[in-house]
């Protein structure tokens, strides 16, 4: 028992985590808001504004990859889509995209550059999730988010609104430190595969299993189908890899099984495969039906405005769909910025994932990141994200890009992640 306790206290003792990344994680989980003239600022936006110029200089001083350029291209396209539809908000919206999305991604690209820093990042995220666990227990029993209420009590600043959401399973949904329980659940879910697989060589099995179990429990307290979906996908991928560890083609088998299931469902069901997926990725039949309606009417809006989308204009839907919330991040991008905007963002995301899958990075770190990102990708089909968690999603995307760095790149090792002995060459993805 003494050994286990010592490992718990020592597991975070030696950090290789760069200070800018540590501060970023702190501003992500501290939901501070204030007004700067007519602009609403958050802790994330303020911090990213301070780092904007250094990050842009770092990008153009070294050879950017295709994902970097696509994400950078998305910012002006978002501004153009806003200008066409809601010109009064175009500049502010493009600025928010630059600070939250692109700078979040570039911060990870700039400072997570090798295996030691990536492991330190995993430890930091896991530690933050574990620290949230007692607060989450209190909130699920009382409905009172301690940290948010404490920040709101400080004169001169504000915080996110306390979410007024009905109970699930007889418990309050935990909002924690974020704008919505969904966001809290996603943040906690991101630590599951990263901690269990990514730290497999950094801590004992007992500590790793215990910490991962607590991360799963904390994510569950959000009582969000999106967060639980992310956790279940990650655990399934971990289990699949363990059961078929002796078979090199196991991931191709899984993809073949998914393709066969898609074709089978499309053939025998009166609903599309994606609608069937939504029905099993929600808490209730009502939620499944509502998300199906969102997808159907969202696509109506996409095809009606395929180039520049709707911007921030309200989307067309039946009168009984009283809420304008669109619980599908990827669909929301197509509705808001048109098909070109969706194509740019989705291409950047998929290319980043493919490049890591195709690398020869340390296997446990590569698979930990891939499991996390696959779970997040599917979850974003059922939820929408904004502000801090939106930035965090793209920070995670950037945090794995050091693994995709090839030998032929011209950047310096200290800048974009070409540490000696960890120079993955590009090849076909092995997924294992």
Secondary structure in CASP SS format (residue, H / E / C, confidence):
PFRMAT SS
TARGET T0000
AUTHOR 0000-0000-0000
METHOD secondary structure of the structure
MODEL  1
X C 1.00
X H 1.00
X H 1.00
X H 1.00
X H 1.00
X H 1.00
X H 1.00
X H 1.00
X H 1.00
X H 1.00
X C 1.00
X C 1.00
X C 1.00
X C 1.00
X C 1.00
X C 1.00
X C 1.00
X C 1.00
X H 1.00
X H 1.00
X H 1.00
X H 1.00
X H 1.00
X H 1.00
X H 1.00
X H 1.00
X H 1.00
X H 1.00
X H 1.00
X C 1.00
X C 1.00
X E 1.00
X E 1.00
X E 1.00
X E 1.00
X E 1.00
X C 1.00
X C 1.00
X E 1.00
X E 1.00
X E 1.00
X E 1.00
X H 1.00
X H 1.00
X H 1.00
X H 1.00
X H 1.00
X H 1.00
X H 1.00
X H 1.00
X H 1.00
X H 1.00
X H 1.00
X H 1.00
X H 1.00
X H 1.00
X H 1.00
X H 1.00
X H 1.00
X H 1.00
X H 1.00
X C 1.00
X C 1.00
X C 1.00
X C 1.00
X H 1.00
X H 1.00
X H 1.00
X H 1.00
X H 1.00
X H 1.00
X H 1.00
X H 1.00
X H 1.00
X H 1.00
X H 1.00
X H 1.00
X H 1.00
X H 1.00
X H 1.00
X H 1.00
X H 1.00
X H 1.00
X H 1.00
X H 1.00
X C 1.00
X H 1.00
X H 1.00
X H 1.00
X H 1.00
X H 1.00
X H 1.00
X H 1.00
X H 1.00
X H 1.00
X H 1.00
X H 1.00
X H 1.00
X H 1.00
X H 1.00
X H 1.00
X H 1.00
X H 1.00
X H 1.00
X H 1.00
X H 1.00
X H 1.00
X H 1.00
X H 1.00
X H 1.00
X H 1.00
X C 1.00
X C 1.00
X C 1.00
X H 1.00
X H 1.00
X H 1.00
X H 1.00
X H 1.00
X H 1.00
X H 1.00
X H 1.00
X H 1.00
X H 1.00
X H 1.00
X H 1.00
X H 1.00
X H 1.00
X H 1.00
X H 1.00
X H 1.00
X H 1.00
X H 1.00
X H 1.00
X H 1.00
X H 1.00
X H 1.00
X H 1.00
X H 1.00
X H 1.00
X H 1.00
X H 1.00
X C 1.00
X C 1.00
X C 1.00
X H 1.00
X H 1.00
X H 1.00
X H 1.00
X H 1.00
X H 1.00
X H 1.00
X C 1.00
X C 1.00
X C 1.00
X C 1.00
X C 1.00
X E 1.00
X E 1.00
X C 1.00
X C 1.00
X C 1.00
X C 1.00
X C 1.00
X C 1.00
X C 1.00
X C 1.00
X E 1.00
X C 1.00
X C 1.00
X E 1.00
X C 1.00
X C 1.00
X C 1.00
X C 1.00
X C 1.00
X C 1.00
X C 1.00
X C 1.00
X C 1.00
X H 1.00
X H 1.00
X H 1.00
X H 1.00
X H 1.00
X H 1.00
X H 1.00
X H 1.00
X H 1.00
X H 1.00
X H 1.00
X H 1.00
X H 1.00
X H 1.00
X H 1.00
X H 1.00
X H 1.00
X H 1.00
X C 1.00
X C 1.00
X C 1.00
X C 1.00
X C 1.00
X C 1.00
X H 1.00
X H 1.00
X H 1.00
X H 1.00
X H 1.00
X H 1.00
X H 1.00
X H 1.00
X H 1.00
X H 1.00
X H 1.00
X H 1.00
X H 1.00
X H 1.00
X H 1.00
X H 1.00
X C 1.00
X C 1.00
X C 1.00
X C 1.00
X H 1.00
X H 1.00
X H 1.00
X H 1.00
X H 1.00
X H 1.00
X H 1.00
X H 1.00
X H 1.00
X H 1.00
X H 1.00
X H 1.00
X H 1.00
X H 1.00
X H 1.00
X H 1.00
X H 1.00
X H 1.00
X H 1.00
X C 1.00
X C 1.00
X C 1.00
X C 1.00
X C 1.00
X C 1.00
X H 1.00
X H 1.00
X H 1.00
X H 1.00
X H 1.00
X H 1.00
X H 1.00
X H 1.00
X H 1.00
X H 1.00
X H 1.00
X H 1.00
X H 1.00
X H 1.00
X H 1.00
X H 1.00
X H 1.00
X H 1.00
X H 1.00
X C 1.00
X C 1.00
X C 1.00
X C 1.00
X H 1.00
X H 1.00
X H 1.00
X H 1.00
X H 1.00
X H 1.00
X H 1.00
X H 1.00
X C 1.00
X C 1.00
X C 1.00
X C 1.00
X H 1.00
X H 1.00
X H 1.00
X H 1.00
X H 1.00
X H 1.00
X H 1.00
X H 1.00
X H 1.00
X H 1.00
X H 1.00
X H 1.00
X H 1.00
X H 1.00
X H 1.00
X H 1.00
X H 1.00
X H 1.00
X H 1.00
X H 1.00
X C 1.00
X C 1.00
X C 1.00
X C 1.00
X C 1.00
X C 1.00
X C 1.00
X C 1.00
X C 1.00
X C 1.00
X C 1.00
X C 1.00
X C 1.00
X C 1.00
X C 1.00
X C 1.00
X C 1.00
X C 1.00
X C 1.00
X C 1.00
X C 1.00
X C 1.00
X C 1.00
X C 1.00
X H 1.00
X H 1.00
X H 1.00
X H 1.00
X H 1.00
X H 1.00
X H 1.00
X H 1.00
X H 1.00
X H 1.00
X H 1.00
X H 1.00
X H 1.00
X H 1.00
X H 1.00
X H 1.00
X H 1.00
X H 1.00
X H 1.00
X H 1.00
X H 1.00
X H 1.00
X H 1.00
X H 1.00
X H 1.00
X H 1.00
X H 1.00
X H 1.00
X H 1.00
X C 1.00
X C 1.00
X C 1.00
X C 1.00
X C 1.00
X H 1.00
X H 1.00
X H 1.00
X H 1.00
X H 1.00
X H 1.00
X H 1.00
X H 1.00
X H 1.00
X H 1.00
X H 1.00
X H 1.00
X H 1.00
X H 1.00
X H 1.00
X H 1.00
X H 1.00
X C 1.00
X C 1.00
X C 1.00
X C 1.00
X C 1.00
X C 1.00
X C 1.00
X H 1.00
X H 1.00
X H 1.00
X H 1.00
X H 1.00
X H 1.00
X H 1.00
X H 1.00
X H 1.00
X H 1.00
X H 1.00
X H 1.00
X H 1.00
X C 1.00
X H 1.00
X H 1.00
X H 1.00
X H 1.00
X C 1.00
X C 1.00
X C 1.00
X C 1.00
X C 1.00
X C 1.00
X C 1.00
X C 1.00
X H 1.00
X H 1.00
X H 1.00
X H 1.00
X C 1.00
X C 1.00
X C 1.00
X C 1.00
X C 1.00
X C 1.00
X C 1.00
X C 1.00
X C 1.00
X C 1.00
X C 1.00
X C 1.00
X C 1.00
X C 1.00
X C 1.00
X C 1.00
END
